[in-house]
Amino acid sequence: MPSPTSAWATSSCNKDSKPPGPAGIGTPVGRERAGTIGGVVLPVLAILFIVVPLAELYVIIQVGQTIGVLVTLALLVLISVVGAWLAKREGLGVLRRIQRSIDAGRVPGTELVDGFLILLAGALMLTPGFLTDILAILLLLPPTRAVVRRQLRRAFARRIEIL
């Protein structure tokens, strides 16, 4: 009986390439999607660095015209202080849950995703503006974070292939 390698060598394959391995092993992963990465990343970066700051400026100006500049600045500072307190509180809670999971011998998957979302919320709180602060505070609330975590899991599950 001929070996799989000799059958491969006599086929019409390119003789310089490697023999095919088990399904999915040795084959380039994601090469068919390589063109879409640049097609997705560039618009997202444009939104993050151009559209979001312009929207933030617009909202700050509108709020400033409605309630006054000093009250607007005080409100931005108050939201940042409350957000920092909430981020610290939720972050410490996640650290405790991670420690309990590790002590129980479990991988802290849910807790790590929560930690990432809290870290993202903290980064959003550093960005001055009402829109990012509102999004950050929503991410810091456990019920909203659970919904986002569920959506992230679904998105990741669609991208993962079991070999």
BELVENDA-V370963 format. One record per residue. RES is the residue in one small letter. PHI is phi in radians with two decimals (* if undefined). PSI is psi in radians with two decimals (none if undefined). D_CENTER is the distance of its C-alpha to the mean C-alpha in whole Angstrom. Layout:
RES/PHI/PSI/D_CENTER
RES/PHI/PSI/D_CENTER
This chain:
m/*/2.26/51
p/-1.25/2.55/49
s/-1.32/2.74/46
p/-1.02/-0.56/43
t/-1.22/-0.71/43
s/-1.22/-0.60/46
a/-1.13/-0.65/45
w/-1.17/-0.72/42
a/-1.15/-0.53/45
t/-1.57/-0.10/47
s/-1.38/-3.12/45
s/-1.48/0.28/44
c/-1.23/2.84/41
n/-1.16/2.17/41
k/-1.19/-0.35/42
d/-1.49/-0.25/40
s/-1.50/2.90/37
k/-1.39/2.68/36
p/-1.17/2.61/37
p/-1.19/2.43/34
g/-1.61/-2.93/33
p/-1.01/2.80/32
a/-0.86/2.10/30
g/1.54/-0.29/26
i/-1.56/2.25/27
g/1.49/-0.10/28
t/-1.63/2.49/27
p/-1.13/2.25/24
v/-1.68/2.32/21
g/1.38/0.13/19
r/-1.16/-0.57/22
e/-1.22/-0.32/23
r/-1.72/-0.03/19
a/-1.00/-0.64/19
g/-1.23/-0.45/21
t/-1.40/-0.38/18
i/-1.06/-0.90/15
g/-1.11/-0.54/17
g/-1.27/-0.35/18
v/-1.75/-0.72/14
v/-1.18/-0.76/13
l/-1.06/-0.84/16
p/-1.11/-0.63/16
v/-1.13/-0.76/13
l/-1.12/-0.66/14
a/-1.08/-0.73/17
i/-1.14/-0.79/16
l/-1.12/-0.71/14
f/-1.71/-0.22/17
i/-2.06/-0.98/20
v/-1.23/-0.80/19
v/-1.09/-0.85/17
p/-1.07/-0.67/20
l/-1.12/-0.72/23
a/-1.12/-0.73/22
e/-1.05/-0.81/21
l/-1.05/-0.75/25
y/-1.05/-0.82/26
v/-1.14/-0.74/25
i/-1.08/-0.74/26
i/-1.12/-0.76/30
q/-1.12/-0.76/30
v/-1.16/-0.72/30
g/-1.07/-0.68/32
q/-1.22/-0.53/35
t/-1.42/-0.82/35
i/-1.96/-0.07/35
g/1.80/2.67/36
v/-1.18/-0.83/34
l/-1.12/-0.71/35
v/-1.16/-0.66/33
t/-1.09/-0.80/30
l/-1.11/-0.72/30
a/-1.11/-0.69/31
l/-1.14/-0.72/28
l/-1.08/-0.73/25
v/-1.17/-0.74/26
l/-1.08/-0.78/27
i/-1.08/-0.70/23
s/-1.14/-0.72/22
v/-1.15/-0.80/24
v/-1.10/-0.73/23
g/-1.11/-0.71/20
a/-1.13/-0.74/20
w/-1.09/-0.78/22
l/-1.15/-0.69/20
a/-1.12/-0.74/17
k/-1.11/-0.81/20
r/-1.06/-0.87/21
e/-1.20/-0.66/18
g/-1.10/-0.76/17
l/-1.13/-0.64/20
g/-1.10/-0.73/20
v/-1.16/-0.72/17
l/-1.03/-0.72/19
r/-1.12/-0.73/22
r/-1.15/-0.66/21
i/-1.07/-0.80/19
q/-1.09/-0.73/23
r/-1.10/-0.70/24
s/-1.12/-0.77/22
i/-1.13/-0.74/23
d/-1.08/-0.57/27
a/-1.44/-0.06/27
g/1.43/0.35/26
r/-1.88/2.66/23
v/-1.37/2.21/20
p/-1.44/1.10/17
g/-1.13/-0.93/14
t/-1.07/-0.72/14
e/-1.15/-0.65/14
l/-1.18/-0.68/12
v/-1.13/-0.73/9
d/-1.06/-0.73/11
g/-1.07/-0.73/11
f/-1.08/-0.77/8
l/-1.15/-0.63/8
i/-1.20/-0.70/11
l/-1.09/-0.74/10
l/-1.07/-0.73/8
a/-1.09/-0.71/11
g/-1.09/-0.70/13
a/-1.15/-0.67/12
l/-1.16/-0.56/13
m/-1.19/-0.46/16
l/-1.24/-0.42/17
t/-1.39/2.12/17
p/-1.23/2.31/20
g/2.56/2.78/21
f/-1.38/-0.68/21
l/-1.12/-0.84/18
t/-1.21/-0.58/15
d/-1.16/-0.70/17
i/-1.12/-0.78/17
l/-1.08/-0.72/14
a/-1.11/-0.81/13
i/-1.12/-0.65/16
l/-1.09/-0.70/15
l/-1.18/-0.44/12
l/-1.42/-0.27/15
l/-1.43/2.20/17
p/-0.95/-0.74/17
p/-1.12/-0.71/18
t/-1.19/-0.69/15
r/-1.11/-0.63/12
a/-1.11/-0.69/14
v/-1.14/-0.79/14
v/-1.12/-0.70/10
r/-1.07/-0.76/10
r/-1.06/-0.75/12
q/-1.14/-0.70/11
l/-1.10/-0.73/8
r/-1.08/-0.75/11
r/-1.08/-0.76/13
a/-1.12/-0.73/10
f/-1.20/-0.68/10
a/-1.10/-0.61/14
r/-1.19/-0.48/15
r/-1.54/-0.26/14
i/-1.61/2.29/15
e/-1.92/2.31/19
i/-1.56/2.17/22
l/-1.44/none/24
